[in-house]
Amino acid sequence: MFCAKNPKVLDDKRKITIWPQWLAALTISLEAIVSGLATGWASPYLAQLTSAEADIPLKLTDTEASWVASLLNLGRLFGALLGAFCQEYVGRKRTLLLSGLPLISSWIFNICATSVTSLYLSRFCSGVGSGILWPAMPLYLGEVADPAIRGSLISMNVNVASVGTFLATVMGPYLSMEMFAYVSLVPNILFVALFSLIPESPYHYALHGDIDEAEASLKWFRREADVKAELQQLQDFVNGASVSILTKLKDFLLPENFKKILILFGLNVFVYTSAYNTMTSYAEIVVTNSGVSITPSIVVMALSFSTIVAGSTAVLLVDTLGRKNLLIVSCVGVFVSLVALGLHFHLLSLNFDPEKLTWLPITSLLSFNLFVSYGLIPVPGTLLGEMFPANLKTLASLCIASGNATLSFLFARTFQPFIAAAGEKVVFWSYGFVVLTAVPYIWYLIPETKGKSLLEIQQSVKQ
């Protein structure tokens, strides 16, 4: 995190070993997969629970289904608040471990589900766990990673959630909700067991004045005997961070810091307007309504797999092409995809044969998944881990996570009513044109942070 730009050299004398950083990131990815499983659960099972033809004892109305879809996002808000408190006082590592408990609880509620209330509790607990996980993850990885791979590590974990979503779409049509929950418990438990063996962030130790532990943590992640220079840079970075909450709040409200929060929140408004969050929950319903001649669950599996492929590519590109370029390409691609999807529903309203149009919604949704995974999904989390000074990281994380949870809840809760009131074509065209307006926003307001240490980033954004 605090070393020079070259991934191999810290001070032209010493090589850096990066595999421990990748090991930590891969361990965290187990919990990211679990969060993806919780998100992807909605697509196959909401379609079954609202279908008159599905042979399952529990049935939901459209209103109950919209609550099941959106309660995960409401839980994220509570998780973000709890996670921010824990990050401040117990550290990133313990906060990440804590995220495993509500996620485990959610699968237990799912196993015991005999009523819609059990599903409400399950989805809410999933949201609490995800709300704790996602704000802490980019901060932890941002603090342990070398600048040359920091974006890749964070992007990998943001996108590996799509692996969980893909597995959910594959398992959903063939497994009962109970068996799905049992399978999902496995990576959850593995994460808690394995991540317990990974050190805390050296930032947390330095912040609390434990320099010996900070040095030991740096040595574990760098595998080098001499980390004195980096340790000094770390101490410079956290200098002044251990101040009262009132002082932090005062600093947070300074124009230069509050502006960064507003910029990131604005970026996330565009992210959720892209509908990627709601499309994940309602993917099978959207595909069914599009009238494709292919089994909808198979289409959703293919779409989820495309997200994995795109996310893997983004991991390689985010530290090469930069944050801004990926965001702009992503926004333009999402705009074209949503316009094409809206066009399909417009043609259906003109009584075009849906079988002859099967290629259009599938191509549109595939393109949407690819482009949203290139930039709009991974980059905001990367920027959150990079843009704020040491003493404001937790407050920034809380604000952004709370804002994201609120946005995701609102979009998930209003998606079906919006479609019922205006129709699919208006919904998707509206989303598409709003996302297009993100291009000038990104060009003029989002800073480029690739290859810079956190100290360098702070110096550059002040200029």
Summary of the structure (lengths in Angstrom):
residues: 463
radius of gyration: 21.9
end to end distance: 21.3
largest distance: 71.7
contacts: 1739
relative contact order: 0.15
helix: 77%
strand: 0%
